[in-house]
Amino acid sequence: MADKSKPVSGTNTPSAQDSIKDWSNRRHIAALILARGGSKGIPLKNIKLLAGVPLIGWVLRAAVDSDLFDSVWVSTDHDEIEKVAKAWGAQVHRRSLEVSQDSSSSLDTMQEFVRQRPEVDVICHIQATSPCLHPRHLREALQMILDQGYDSVFSVVRRHQFRWEEVKQAEGRCSKPLNIDPSKRPRRQDWDGELCENGSFYINTRELIEKGVPQMGKVTYYEMPPEYSVDIDVDIDWPVAEQRVVRYGYFGKEELEVVNLLFCSVSGCLTDGQLYISLSGEEMVSINSRDMMGIHMLQKDGVEVILISSKEDPVSKTLADKLAGHAGCKVMHGVEQRQAVVERLMKERGLVWKKVAYLGTDILDVSCLNLAGLSAAPGDAPAEALNAAKYNCRSPAGRGAVREFTEHILLLKKKAKSKMDQDRIDRMSF
């Protein structure tokens, strides 16, 4: 199905980006995501990983990549949420205790935000629980504020559901239909349905927030297709949202890469960098069974895995060979000039860098981490590796980092395949 997301406006209007350029010297447009730490339904829901990305990361990526906000903010009362927000490109508004209570409303928090940010003229409140939001949805909705003079725009989805009046058992009376005539039930194709808020975003002028009357004044809606209207409230929503985001989520500006080969540093990635010596002098290392399973998952999906170690690696060649035997993959031992060796192996296989993934942890890995189509470093890697990697694992070395990066690679492969299938369906529609 082609994306039918569009504003409820005429077609002869300038693009949202052109409009924003025209207004850039006159209005400060801010994105604001509210992320309190005290979620009752799912603890720390806003930074729980959804398809390999913190939940709040999905909407922050869409907001930042929309290129239309003068500032992007996360309002929170929690240290961990603050760290994640900054890592995904947002500024942090540290909300006061008064607006961090269970009884505090979103409006209370937004009013505190605008009091402290006098430069802000338009506020786009984006819900952290809407992971299928795309930059284009924000651009098109904001265009309605900038070009058509609306004071308030909010996102909706069209539902085809028949509603009935709620009746308490003690009342002893019958329920009544609210939006249908039961004797003339319409077919879906003969009924336009109803527009319901989907909670993705609410855009308001500063004046409406200050007065405490959002969705007032000159107000309209922006309709989003149902496939992008995902809202996570309780645990049962999570697996459904994870499946939906793989197909419809926004994964960034760059084209998704499907890799054919993974290079993985042995010490500091597959192992924790420790070398254990028994009383008899036998050398041992510790490996995580989940990491080994991750390697097998990649191989099953057609991705070759090669292990790399250096001369100074505490893991000896004998141990590295044994690890490679367990993993069922090749090991390159004593590799100091890693980029040269990797490029030679790529040439033998007819591959370019964008088809290669690299998991590394040391200064020797930095050039490969920068060049690889997909790259990652364990959560406890040195700063040089973390800064060069395109994906920072939350898991430390030898404790799930390989498995985590494996799942990230497979997720992107699913997403790319889904996009190809969607493109094929769209082409067949014409």
N, C-alpha and C positions, 0 to 999 in steps of 0.2 A: 504493500500500500504506500503510495506516495505521501510525503508529509504535506498535510493540508493546513498546517499552522499559519494563521494569518490574522491581522487586526481587523476589527469591524469598521473599516474606513474605506474611502475611495482608493482607487489604484493610481491616480495621477498625483502622487505625493513624492517628494524627494526622499532619498534613502535616509535611514536613521543615522548613519554615520555622518552624512553630509549635514543633517540637521544639528547634530551634536557639535560639529565644528563651528557652525554658525552661532550656536548658543554658548560656546565654551568660554567666551569672555564676559558672559552675562549671568550665568547660573552655575553653581557648584552642585553637581549631581553625585550623591553618595549611595553606595550599596551598604546595607546593614543586615547582618545575619545575627540573630539572637540565639545564644547557645549557653544556657544555664547548666551548671554541673549537676544539679539535683533532679535529673529525670526520674520520675517514679516508675514509668512503664519499663524502660530499659536503662539500667545504670550507665552513666556516661555514654549514652546513645550517640551523641553528636560526634564522638571520635572513634566509635566502634568501627572496625574495618568492614566495609561492604564491597565485595568483589575486589579485595586487595587495596582499597583506598579508604581513608577515614571518611565517614559519612559526610561530614562538613566539607571535605575536600572536593566532592563532586560539584557542589554549588559554588564554591570559591573559584574553582577552575573556570566554570562558565562565566562568572562575574568578571574575573580578571581578563579572560580571553575575549570578552565582548568589546573591549577597547572603548567603552563609553562612559565609564565612571571616573570622576576626578579622584575619588578615594573609595576604598573597599574596607569595610570594618566588620569585626566580630565583637559583639558585646557579650562578655562573659564574667563569671565570678570564680573561675576555676583555673589553676595554674597549668594543668595538662592541656586543657582546651586552648589556652593562650599560646602554648608552644606549637601546637598543631596549626593554629590559625596563622601564626607568623611564618611557619614553614611553607604554607600554601599561598603566601603573598598578601595577607591581610594585615591591616593595622588593628590594634586591640583597644577597645573601650572597656576599661575595667569598671564594671557597673557597681553601684553602691549597695550596701546591705539592704537598704530600704526597698530596692526594686529587684532583689534576689530571693524573695520569699515565694512560697508555694502560692500565695494569694496574689502575687504581683502579676499584672497584665502586660502584654506586649506593648500596649500604648504607654503604660507607665515608663517602661524602659526606653522607648523611643523619645518620649518627652524629655527624659533626663539627657539622652544623647544630643538632642538639638539644643538644649540649654547650654551644653558644654562646647558645641560646635556652631558658633554663630555664622560661619562661612557657608554652611550647607543650606541650599535652597530647595532641593528635591531629594526625597528619601525613597529608595527602593528597598523595602523590607523583603528579603528573600528567606524563605523557610529552609532551614538546614536539612529538613526531612524530605526534600524533593530532589532525589539524585538524578532524575532524567531531564532536568532543566538544561537547555542549550543556550548559548549566547544569542542566537537569532531570536529566541523568544523574548529576551530582555530588550534587544534592539528594537524589535517591531512594536513592543508595548510602549517603550519610552518615546518612540516616534509620535505616539498619540498625545503625549503630554507636550512635546516640543512643537509639533506642527499643527495640531488641531485644538490646542488650548485647553485640554482637559486638566482638571485639578487632581483627579484620582482615577487610576486604572488598576484593575486587579484581574488575576487569571481565573478562568473557569474551564470546566469540561462539560460536554453534553452527555447527559444520562438518559437512558430509556428505562425508567423504573416507575412502576405504578405505586403510589403512596396511599396509605390508609390511616385514618385517625386512630391514635392510641386510646384504648379503653381499659381502665382498671377493672379487674375482675369483680371488685366489690360494688362497682357501679351498676352492674346487671343490665347494661344496655348494649346494643349492637354497634359495631364499628361502621363508619361511613367512608366512602372513597373520597380522596382529596383532589385527585387530578385526572380521574377517568369516569366514564359512564360504563359500569360493568356490563350493561346490555349491549354496548357498542364498543367493545374493546378493539382499539385500532391495531393494525399490523405495524410492526416496527418501521417498515419502509413508508408507511402512510402517516407517521407521527414524527414531528421534529424533535421530540424529547424536551428536556428542561436543562437549563444552564445552572450548574452548581459550582460554587467556589471549590477549586482543587488545592488551594493553600500554597501554591508555588511562590507567588510574589504579590506584593501590594505596593503600588507606587503612589505617593502622595506629595503634595507641596508642603513646605515647611509650615505654612499658615494652618493647614488642616490638623497637623500633628499638635501644634501649639494650642489650638483651640479644643483639642480632644475630640474632633469630629472627622476621623478618616472616612473615606467612601462617602463623602458629602460634596457639596458644590457641584461643579460640572463633572459628572462621573460616568465611566463606561467600563466595559470589560474587554479582556483579550482572551479569545478562545484557543485552548490548546487541545490537540488530539488526545484521546484516552490513553494511547500507548506511552505518552510522555507524562501523564498525570499520575505519578506515584507518590504516595505519602506513607511514611513509616511511623506508626504510633506504638504498636505493641510487638512482642517477639514473633507472633505468628505472621506479621507482615514481612519479616526479614528475608526468608527464603524466596518468597514471591518477588520481592524487590530486587534481590540479587540476580534472579533469572532475567528480570525485565531490564536491569541496567546493563547487562552484558550485551543486549541487543540494541537498546535505545539510548543508553547513557552517552554523555559527551566525554570523549577520551583525549581531547586536546586538539590543537591546530594542526599538528603534524600528522601525516598519513600513517596509519598503523603499520608496523613492520611485522612480517611473519618470518621468524628466524629459522635457519636450518642447522645451525651449529652453535653449541655452547662451550666456551672455555671456562674452566673453573679452577681457581687456585686451590691447591690442597690445604696447605697450612694457613689457618686464619679464615678459611671459608668452609671447606668440608670438615676440617678438624678445628678445635679451639686453640690451636697453636701450642698446646702443651705436649711434652714428650714424657711418657711415664717409663720408669726403669724398675724392674722387679729386683728382688734380692739376688736372683741368679744372674742379673745383668741383662735380662731380656728387655728389649725396647718395645713399648706399646703406645698406641694412640687410641683416642676415643672418638667414635663416629656415631651419629644419630641415625636411628633406623628410619625416621621420617625423611631425613635428607637423602638416604639411599633410595627410598621409595620415590622421592621426587625425581631422581635421575632416571629411574626405570619408567616413570610416567612420561618423561620427555622422549625417551627412546621409543616407547610404544607409539608416541605421536609423530614419529619420524624425525626427531631432532637428535643429531649426533652430539655426544658429550665427550670432551677431551679434558683430562686433568693435567695441570701444570704445576711444577715445583721448581725451585731454584737450587743452586749449589749450597747456599747457606741455609736452606730449609731444614729445620730440626727433624722433619720426617724423612727418614733415609729412603734410598731408592728401593730397597727391599720392601719396606712398609708401604711405600707408594704403589709399588706393583701389586701388592696384596689388596690394597684398597681398590685399585683399578679392576682387579679380578672379581671382587665382590660386586662392584658396580657394573661390570661388563663393558668397560670402556677403555680407551687408550690413555696412557700416561706419558707425558713429556717431562723427563727429569733433568735437572741442571740447566734450566732455561733462564738466562740472564737478560738477553735482548728479546724481550717478549714480543714486542711489536713485529720485529723482523720474522721471528719464528711463526707467529700467528698469520702474518700475511703470506708466508710461504705455503702454509697449510691451506689457507683460503684459496690461493691460486691453484693448488692441486685439485681443489674441489670446484673450481669455477665460481667462487662466491665473492661478493663485495661486502664491505663493512656493514651495510644496513641489513644484511641477512645473518649477521653474527651477534650472538649475545655473549657477554663477558661478566663474570663474577670475580671480583678481585678485592684485595685488602691492603696492598702495600704500595710504596712509591714506584716499584717496578711495574705495577699494573695501571698507573695513571693514564699513560698515553692510550692504552687499549680501552680503558673505561671511557675516555673522551671520544674515541672513534667508533665504537661499536653501536650498532643500531639500537640495541637494548643493553644496558649495563646496570650493575648493582654492586653494592658493598654491604657487608653485614652491619648490624646496628652498632657494634662496638669497634668498627674499623677506624683507623686514623683519619683525621680531618681531611688530608689530601685525597684519600680515596672517596670519602663521602661527598666531597665537593665536586669530584669529577664524575661520579656515577649519576645516571639518570633516574635511578630508583634506589632509595635508601631503605633497606630491610629493617623492620622493627626487631626481628630476631637476631641474636648474636651469633658469632661464628661457632660452628659445631653444635648449635642448639636450634636448628630449624631455618637458618638463613637460606640454605640451598633449596629446601622445600618451598619456602615463601617465594623466592624468585622464580622457581619452577611454575608455581601456580599463577604468578603474574604473567609469565610468558604464554602459558596455555590459555589464560583469560584473553589476552590480546589476540591470540590466534582464533579463538572463538568469535571475538568481536569482528575481526577482519573477515572471517568466513560469513558471518551474519550479514555484514555490510555488502559483501559480494552477492549473497543470495537476494538481499533487498534490492540492490541495483538491478539484478537480473529480472526480478519481478516488476520493478518500475519500467524497465525497457519493454517488457512484454505487454505493458498496459497501453502502449501507443500503437 
